[in-house]
Amino acid sequence: MPELLKLYKNLGETPLECILRFKDANPEYKSKKMTYLGRLDPLAEGLLLVLSGDTRGKDKYLLQDKTYEFDVLWGFSTDTYDVLGRVVSGSGEMPKKIEEKMQRLLDEIKNKKVQVYPPYSSRTVGGKPLFQWARENKMEEIDVPQKGIKIFDLSHQDTRLVSKADLSEQIKHKLNLVKGDFRQEEISGSWRHALENSREEHFLISSFTASVSSGTYIRGLVNEMGKFFEIGAATFWIKRTRVGDFSLPA
């Protein structure tokens, strides 16, 4: 019989690393086949549903709505739309009149019906994942697919300032948590260069909560937020708190 497990994926882990950590702590699952039901990026944490045993019924879990908490770092754009990406533009400029324009931003993002897949995603084109096309600098050779999405709720929680020194340390810490080849050295260098050359001494981070349809990329929504203010934005942190009827403990 299949068993549905609610695991907590830590910041920096891949879903597979989360499953392996669970198996190490629970030897009775060592030999069992397990598959995760919905990917989480390395710099995302939170609820990861995993099916153990007979995984043939996994499809019914893959199309469930999800809820996320996430932080947006304003003033920078990266090639992955999050801080685990190479900085491609921006100097940390703060959004003008952010409080006055916040409701307009929320309304515009909530009205999004279609989302283009981020270049660093696992969606395949021509038998190759988009992130491979991006790494080979061949994105201009393909038509990037898009998909329909629904944003059921989007709310702004707070906005805060962070110093240049603190931001640098936090980004360094996040990058150090990620194992494997995610271009960490190149990305770290791009952030170091961007921060050293920024005239800003403090940077703005805003926190949001969103409930969205399955397959919606929070990173993609954050990228659109940056376009709204015309200064760029990068996803600083994501936590998945709900998948369908399953939620993290309050």
Backbone torsions as a table, in degrees:
resi	resn	phi	psi	omega
1	MET	NA	137.0	177.5
2	PRO	-69.5	149.0	177.7
3	GLU	-125.8	130.0	179.0
4	LEU	-95.1	123.5	-178.7
5	LEU	-111.7	141.8	174.9
6	LYS	-106.9	102.5	-179.7
7	LEU	-102.0	159.9	174.1
8	TYR	-109.2	113.6	177.2
9	LYS	-82.9	125.2	-179.1
10	ASN	-78.6	157.4	174.9
11	LEU	-59.7	130.7	178.6
12	GLY	97.8	-21.0	179.9
13	GLU	-80.9	153.6	162.4
14	THR	-89.1	162.0	176.3
15	PRO	-56.1	-38.2	179.1
16	LEU	-64.3	-41.2	178.0
17	GLU	-63.9	-34.6	176.7
18	CYS	-63.7	-44.5	178.9
19	ILE	-63.8	-43.1	179.8
20	LEU	-64.2	-38.0	176.9
21	ARG	-63.5	-41.1	178.2
22	PHE	-63.3	-42.8	-179.9
23	LYS	-65.2	-37.5	177.8
24	ASP	-62.7	-36.8	-179.0
25	ALA	-83.0	-15.4	-177.6
26	ASN	-133.2	81.5	-174.0
27	PRO	-56.3	-25.1	-179.4
28	GLU	-65.5	-14.8	178.8
29	TYR	-99.6	0.4	-173.1
30	LYS	-52.5	-45.0	-173.6
31	SER	-94.3	0.8	-176.5
32	LYS	-84.8	142.7	174.7
33	LYS	-74.4	133.4	-178.8
34	MET	-137.6	142.3	177.1
35	THR	-138.1	139.8	179.5
36	TYR	-86.6	151.3	-173.1
37	LEU	-112.5	75.7	-177.9
38	GLY	112.6	116.5	-176.1
39	ARG	-72.9	150.4	168.4
40	LEU	-126.1	136.0	178.7
41	ASP	-62.5	158.0	177.6
42	PRO	-54.2	-38.8	-179.1
43	LEU	-92.6	24.5	170.7
44	ALA	-116.9	148.0	177.0
45	GLU	-128.5	174.7	174.3
46	GLY	118.7	-156.1	-170.5
47	LEU	-67.5	124.6	175.5
48	LEU	-126.4	111.6	176.3
49	LEU	-80.5	134.4	-177.9
50	VAL	-132.0	133.6	177.4
51	LEU	-101.5	127.1	-178.7
52	SER	-112.8	141.8	-179.6
53	GLY	90.6	-127.1	178.8
54	ASP	-72.7	111.3	-175.1
55	THR	-101.4	13.1	-176.1
56	ARG	-68.5	-20.7	-178.7
57	GLY	-94.8	21.4	-173.1
58	LYS	-70.1	-24.5	-173.2
59	ASP	-59.0	-33.4	-176.7
60	LYS	-68.6	-16.5	179.1
61	TYR	-93.8	-12.8	-171.1
62	LEU	-82.1	-18.0	-174.1
63	LEU	-106.2	22.2	-177.2
64	GLN	-86.7	148.0	176.6
65	ASP	-64.4	157.2	-177.1
66	LYS	-137.1	154.6	176.3
67	THR	-122.3	137.8	-178.0
68	TYR	-132.4	148.4	162.0
69	GLU	-106.3	140.0	-179.3
70	PHE	-154.6	153.6	179.1
71	ASP	-112.8	141.9	-179.6
72	VAL	-116.0	124.6	172.8
73	LEU	-94.2	117.6	-176.3
74	TRP	-85.8	148.7	170.1
75	GLY	97.2	1.0	177.8
76	PHE	-135.6	144.1	172.1
77	SER	-120.8	140.0	177.4
78	THR	-125.5	165.6	-177.6
79	ASP	-74.8	-11.9	176.5
80	THR	-106.3	-5.8	-176.1
81	TYR	72.4	8.9	173.1
82	ASP	-138.5	-179.1	-175.4
83	VAL	-76.7	-8.3	171.4
84	LEU	-88.8	51.7	-178.1
85	GLY	-152.2	160.2	179.3
86	ARG	-76.8	130.6	178.9
87	VAL	-67.5	124.5	-178.7
88	VAL	-109.7	-17.9	176.8
89	SER	-165.8	162.4	174.9
90	GLY	105.2	153.6	179.3
91	SER	-131.1	14.3	179.9
92	GLY	86.9	15.8	179.2
93	GLU	-59.8	140.0	-179.3
94	MET	-85.5	146.6	176.8
95	PRO	-62.1	138.8	177.9
96	LYS	-81.6	132.8	177.1
97	LYS	54.3	46.7	-174.1
98	ILE	-62.2	-40.0	-178.5
99	GLU	-67.8	-38.9	179.6
100	GLU	-66.2	-34.1	-174.2
101	LYS	-97.0	-1.0	-173.4
102	MET	-60.2	-43.9	-178.3
103	GLN	-65.2	-37.9	176.1
104	ARG	-62.3	-40.8	177.6
105	LEU	-61.0	-49.0	-178.7
106	LEU	-60.2	-43.7	-179.3
107	ASP	-63.6	-41.5	-178.3
108	GLU	-66.0	-44.0	-178.9
109	ILE	-68.0	-40.3	-179.7
110	LYS	-63.6	-24.7	-179.7
111	ASN	-84.1	-1.1	178.7
112	LYS	-65.5	128.9	179.8
113	LYS	-111.9	-18.6	-177.1
114	VAL	-133.3	140.8	177.9
115	GLN	-130.7	129.9	173.5
116	VAL	-78.3	135.6	-179.8
117	TYR	-61.9	135.7	175.8
118	PRO	-61.0	148.4	-179.4
119	PRO	-60.4	-34.0	176.3
120	TYR	-98.7	80.9	177.2
121	SER	-146.0	169.2	-174.5
122	SER	-90.3	-0.1	177.4
123	ARG	-59.9	132.2	-175.9
124	THR	-95.1	145.1	172.7
125	VAL	-135.0	123.9	-178.4
126	GLY	61.0	33.4	178.3
127	GLY	77.7	9.6	-177.3
128	LYS	-132.5	133.8	-179.8
129	PRO	-64.0	150.5	-178.1
130	LEU	-57.6	-36.5	-178.1
131	PHE	-63.4	-26.7	177.2
132	GLN	-73.0	-41.2	174.7
133	TRP	-58.7	-42.1	-178.5
134	ALA	-65.7	-43.5	-179.7
135	ARG	-63.7	-30.1	179.9
136	GLU	-88.8	4.6	-179.1
137	ASN	55.1	43.7	-178.2
138	LYS	-121.9	20.8	-177.9
139	MET	-61.2	-30.2	-178.5
140	GLU	-71.1	-10.9	-179.1
141	GLU	-86.5	-6.9	-175.1
142	ILE	-128.5	161.6	170.3
143	ASP	-93.3	114.8	-177.6
144	VAL	-73.5	124.9	-177.6
145	PRO	-70.5	164.1	176.3
146	GLN	-135.6	166.8	-179.6
147	LYS	-144.6	157.2	176.7
148	GLY	-76.3	139.7	179.5
149	ILE	-134.9	162.7	172.8
150	LYS	-133.1	133.4	176.2
151	ILE	-112.6	105.5	-173.7
152	PHE	-78.9	-32.2	179.9
153	ASP	-156.8	142.4	176.3
154	LEU	-148.5	121.8	-177.9
155	SER	-135.8	147.5	178.1
156	HIS	-92.9	129.9	-177.7
157	GLN	-96.7	-52.4	179.0
158	ASP	-165.6	168.0	176.0
159	THR	-135.1	137.2	-174.7
160	ARG	-141.2	160.2	176.3
161	LEU	-97.5	145.4	173.8
162	VAL	-133.0	138.8	-178.2
163	SER	-73.2	161.4	179.2
164	LYS	-60.2	-42.1	-179.4
165	ALA	-64.0	-44.4	179.9
166	ASP	-65.6	-41.7	179.9
167	LEU	-62.5	-44.2	179.1
168	SER	-59.3	-43.8	-179.4
169	GLU	-67.6	-39.6	-179.6
170	GLN	-65.8	-42.0	178.5
171	ILE	-65.5	-42.8	178.0
172	LYS	-59.2	-43.5	179.4
173	HIS	-62.3	-45.1	-179.8
174	LYS	-61.1	-45.3	-178.9
175	LEU	-63.9	-35.8	-179.4
176	ASN	-69.5	-20.8	179.4
177	LEU	-75.3	-22.2	-174.0
178	VAL	-88.6	126.1	178.2
179	LYS	-100.4	166.5	-180.0
180	GLY	83.8	-176.2	-176.0
181	ASP	-91.5	94.9	174.1
182	PHE	-120.1	28.1	178.4
183	ARG	62.1	32.7	-172.2
184	GLN	-56.7	-41.4	-177.3
185	GLU	-65.0	-45.5	178.7
186	GLU	-62.9	-43.6	-177.8
187	ILE	-67.0	-43.9	178.3
188	SER	-58.8	-42.2	178.8
189	GLY	-64.1	-37.7	-179.1
190	SER	-68.9	-36.8	177.3
191	TRP	-69.7	-40.6	178.6
192	ARG	-60.6	-43.9	179.5
193	HIS	-64.6	-44.2	-177.8
194	ALA	-63.4	-42.7	-178.1
195	LEU	-72.9	-39.2	179.0
196	GLU	-63.8	-31.4	-176.9
197	ASN	-94.6	-2.1	177.8
198	SER	-80.3	138.7	176.8
199	ARG	-83.2	-9.1	-180.0
200	GLU	-78.1	143.9	174.7
201	GLU	-105.0	-15.4	176.5
202	HIS	-135.2	150.3	-176.3
203	PHE	-130.4	156.7	-172.9
204	LEU	-104.5	133.1	175.1
205	ILE	-126.8	129.6	178.4
206	SER	-114.9	143.9	179.9
207	SER	-108.2	139.9	-178.2
208	PHE	-137.0	162.2	169.4
209	THR	-127.9	136.8	-178.8
210	ALA	-139.5	140.3	169.5
211	SER	-113.8	124.7	-169.5
212	VAL	-138.7	165.1	176.2
213	SER	-73.6	160.5	-179.9
214	SER	-58.4	138.8	177.1
215	GLY	88.5	-2.5	177.5
216	THR	-75.1	128.5	178.5
217	TYR	-89.7	115.7	175.3
218	ILE	-60.4	-38.1	177.6
219	ARG	-56.7	-38.5	179.2
220	GLY	-66.7	-38.9	177.2
221	LEU	-64.8	-40.1	179.5
222	VAL	-64.1	-39.6	177.5
223	ASN	-60.5	-39.3	177.2
224	GLU	-67.0	-34.7	176.4
225	MET	-61.3	-41.2	178.3
226	GLY	-63.4	-37.2	177.6
227	LYS	-66.1	-35.4	-179.6
228	PHE	-58.9	-43.4	-179.1
229	PHE	-90.6	-3.3	176.6
230	GLU	59.8	32.9	178.4
231	ILE	-132.1	-5.4	-177.0
232	GLY	87.2	156.1	177.4
233	ALA	-157.7	146.6	178.4
234	ALA	-129.3	141.7	177.4
235	THR	-70.2	123.0	-175.9
236	PHE	-96.1	-28.5	-176.9
237	TRP	-166.0	143.8	176.2
238	ILE	-136.9	138.4	173.0
239	LYS	-133.9	121.3	176.7
240	ARG	-88.2	123.3	-175.2
241	THR	-108.8	-16.1	-177.8
242	ARG	-150.0	141.4	169.9
243	VAL	-132.6	109.0	-177.6
244	GLY	59.3	-122.7	-179.5
245	ASP	-90.1	2.6	-176.5
246	PHE	-104.9	130.1	-177.1
247	SER	-133.8	158.4	171.2
248	LEU	-69.3	152.8	175.3
249	PRO	-58.5	142.8	-179.6
250	ALA	-66.2	NA	NA
